[in-house]
């Protein structure tokens, strides 16, 4: 609905009070108190994200009381839709937690949950699991490796749509060096706040960790920050983090940092198609990242025809009419024939998926991609037409 939503939190100060109000903001109306007829109980340290499955805002968990010792957090799942909150009772649910992250994965059609803790027990439970909310139910994700995220609280997960990875940076895992190594965090990951970055790859379902600073040593670029704000900006293709808390817990960092793969996989359009034929990246695999699949669809085809799908190491634009008598005027060959797939077209569109080798050296190469349509009758070839081309620049996610 094009609105920013806020629920709950606390009033701050020496004796904070929990809040349970729901607010919406847009550029026309400013902030509006929604006052829904049904609402979750007051809480702080919960998490919310847009749920593409229901079209509503999903809320999970949080701390429903301020006390010492801490009371157990919530494991409730709520959806805000059509002006009211609805409590869900899914068949399965993540363990209760606070200070966790929810992120929308639109291309997966779900909401991803990670991190968080339970401070009502000693020692505190640090949640290292990952869940997805889909079809009105929580599903535990089983990673393909036993790698775990570096920190569980005081950070803010962000979904990088271009790379299809959940990014979790800095924050806190444990407050003292973990000399025993139990659980794999603590001094393994630079202290608390940590200098490390964890990424969950939504294609392979695995955590990947980046960082090398010794315990208690700040990264020279980002320092050591917890309790920051983060977001992915689609127009720029980058993750940004803003502000945050320094290791002493008393100061505030005001820097803005950006984070991006280098180079970024891209498939810009090369030339033009003719007779209404187009070639475009499609589906989830719509960028040529190494180690992943890359999918394109040729559309506007005329059933029934033969489609030649080309991948070449060179592009020398050449009129098809100069190559074959059936080449239609205004149609160009934009890719050499180094790799050619022959596909029968029956529906007017042809999708092709190729696996990109997991070789970082591919970032130094460029591949050109195009599709040709060959039409026949009883006497032979009647017309050859072409789509636009794609200039494939490979990236390492």
SVG drawing of the C-alpha trace seen along z (x, -y; Angstrom):
<svg xmlns="http://www.w3.org/2000/svg" viewBox="-12 -15 56 45">
<polyline fill="none" stroke="black" stroke-width="0.4" points="0.0,0.0 3.0,-2.3 3.1,-2.9 5.8,-2.7 4.5,-0.9 5.7,-1.0 4.4,1.1 5.3,1.1 8.7,0.4 9.2,-1.4 9.2,-5.0 12.9,-5.0 14.3,-6.8 15.1,-5.4 11.8,-3.6 10.7,-2.7 7.1,-1.6 6.2,0.8 4.1,-0.5 1.4,1.4 0.3,-1.3 0.3,-0.9 1.3,-3.8 1.5,-4.3 3.3,-7.0 3.1,-8.1 4.2,-11.3 0.6,-12.6 -0.8,-12.1 2.3,-12.0 2.0,-9.8 -1.4,-8.4 -2.3,-6.4 -4.3,-3.4 -6.0,-2.3 -6.9,1.2 -9.8,3.1 -7.5,6.0 -3.8,5.6 -0.9,7.6 0.0,6.9 2.6,4.1 6.1,5.3 9.6,4.2 12.4,6.0 9.9,7.7 10.4,7.7 8.2,6.9 8.3,7.4 6.0,7.3 4.6,10.8 4.1,11.3 2.0,14.4 -0.8,12.6 -0.1,9.0 0.1,7.9 2.7,7.0 4.1,10.0 5.2,9.6 7.0,12.2 8.2,12.4 9.4,9.7 9.7,8.9 6.3,8.4 7.5,7.3 10.3,5.3 11.6,7.0 14.8,8.2 15.3,11.1 13.9,11.0 10.7,12.8 10.5,15.3 9.9,13.5 7.0,14.2 6.7,16.7 3.4,15.2 2.9,14.6 0.6,11.7 -0.5,10.3 -1.7,6.7 -4.1,6.7 -7.2,4.7 -6.8,2.4 -6.5,4.9 -4.1,7.4 -4.8,11.1 -3.1,13.7 -2.0,16.7 -1.6,20.2 0.8,21.9 1.4,25.6 5.0,25.0 6.8,22.0 10.3,20.7 11.3,20.7 10.4,17.6 13.0,14.8 13.7,11.0 16.1,8.8 15.8,10.9 15.4,10.0 12.7,10.5 13.3,9.8 11.1,10.0 12.3,12.3 9.9,11.3 11.5,13.6 11.1,16.5 7.5,15.4 8.3,15.6 9.7,13.8 13.0,15.0 13.7,15.0 17.2,15.2 19.1,14.4 17.6,13.2 18.0,14.3 16.2,15.3 17.5,13.4 15.2,15.1 17.6,18.0 21.3,18.1 23.3,18.2 21.2,16.4 20.1,18.5 21.6,17.3 19.4,18.5 21.5,19.6 18.6,21.1 16.8,19.8 13.1,20.0 10.9,18.9 7.2,18.0 5.3,19.2 1.7,20.4 0.8,19.2 3.3,21.5 6.8,21.4 9.3,23.8 12.7,24.5 15.5,24.1 18.2,26.8 21.5,25.2 23.7,27.4 26.6,26.8 27.1,26.4 28.3,22.8 26.4,20.4 25.9,16.6 28.5,14.6 26.1,12.6 22.6,12.8 21.5,9.5 22.1,5.8 22.2,6.1 19.7,5.8 19.4,8.3 18.9,6.9 17.9,8.8 20.2,8.0 17.8,8.7 20.4,8.6 22.6,11.3 19.7,13.1 21.5,13.0 20.5,12.0 23.2,9.7 23.9,9.6 26.8,7.4 28.2,6.5 26.1,6.7 26.6,8.9 27.0,12.6 28.4,13.0 29.8,10.4 33.0,12.2 35.7,14.1 34.5,17.7 37.7,19.5 36.0,22.8 34.7,22.5 31.2,23.7 28.8,22.7 31.5,21.2 31.0,17.5 32.6,15.1 36.3,14.5 36.1,16.4 34.2,13.4 36.0,10.3 34.3,9.6 31.1,7.8 30.2,5.8 31.7,7.9 33.5,6.8 32.2,9.8 29.6,10.1 27.3,13.1 25.4,13.8 22.7,16.4 22.6,17.5 19.0,18.0 20.0,20.2 22.2,22.7 20.7,22.3 24.0,21.8 25.6,19.2 28.8,17.6 31.1,15.6 33.5,12.7 36.0,11.2 39.4,11.6 39.9,9.1 41.4,10.3 39.2,10.3 38.4,6.7 40.0,5.1 37.9,2.7 37.6,3.1 39.4,0.1 36.3,-0.8 33.2,0.0 34.6,0.2 32.6,2.2 28.9,1.3 25.8,2.7 22.1,1.5 22.4,-0.1 19.8,-0.6 20.1,1.2 18.3,1.3 18.8,2.4 18.3,-0.3 17.2,1.4 18.0,-1.5 21.6,-1.5 22.0,2.3 23.7,1.8 23.1,2.5 23.4,-0.5 23.9,-0.7 23.4,-3.9 24.5,-5.0 24.8,-2.5 26.4,-2.0 30.1,-1.8 31.6,0.9 31.4,-1.1 27.6,-1.2 27.5,-4.9 28.4,-6.5 26.7,-6.7 28.4,-6.2 26.9,-8.5 28.6,-7.1 26.8,-5.7 28.4,-2.6 27.6,-0.9 28.2,2.8 28.1,4.4 29.6,7.3 32.4,6.4 31.8,6.8 28.0,7.0 26.6,9.5 24.6,7.8 23.0,8.5 22.4,5.2 20.5,5.2 22.5,5.3 21.0,4.0 17.3,4.5 15.0,7.3 12.9,7.4 9.3,8.4 8.4,8.1 11.0,10.6 12.6,10.0 15.1,11.7 15.2,10.9 16.5,12.4 13.6,14.1 12.7,15.9 14.8,16.0 18.0,16.7 18.0,13.4 21.7,12.4 24.8,14.3 26.4,15.0 29.2,17.6 28.1,20.8 24.4,20.3 22.0,20.8 21.1,18.1 17.7,18.1 16.4,16.1 13.2,16.1 12.8,15.4 9.3,14.2 7.1,12.9 7.9,16.0 5.5,17.4 4.4,21.0 5.6,23.4 9.2,22.6 12.8,23.6 14.7,21.3 18.5,21.2 19.8,20.0 23.2,18.6 26.1,17.9 29.2,16.3 32.5,14.8 32.2,12.1 29.6,9.7 29.9,8.4 26.5,7.0 25.6,8.4 22.3,8.1 20.7,11.5 19.8,10.7 23.5,10.7 23.9,14.2 20.9,16.0 18.3,15.3 15.6,15.9 17.0,13.3 14.4,10.6 15.5,7.0 16.1,5.1 17.0,8.2 20.6,8.5 22.9,11.3 24.5,10.0 26.3,13.1 28.7,15.6 27.8,19.3 30.3,20.6 27.5,22.4 24.2,23.1 21.1,24.8 18.3,25.8 14.8,25.6 11.3,26.3 8.9,23.4 5.3,24.3 3.9,21.6 5.5,18.4 8.1,18.3 11.2,20.3 13.0,20.3 16.6,21.4 18.7,22.0 22.4,22.5 24.6,23.3 27.4,20.7 30.6,22.4 31.8,21.5 35.0,19.9 35.8,16.4 38.0,16.0 34.8,15.6 34.5,12.0 37.3,11.2 35.2,12.5 32.1,11.4 29.6,13.6 27.0,12.5 23.6,14.1 20.8,14.0 18.0,16.1 17.1,16.6 13.8,17.8 13.7,20.0 10.4,20.5 9.6,23.2 7.0,24.4 7.0,27.4 9.5,25.8 12.1,25.0 13.1,21.9 10.7,19.0 12.1,16.4 14.8,15.9 14.3,13.3 16.2,12.3 15.7,11.1 17.8,8.4 21.0,9.5 22.3,9.6 25.9,8.7 26.6,11.0 29.0,9.7 29.6,12.2 29.8,11.4 30.8,13.3 28.0,13.1"/>
</svg>
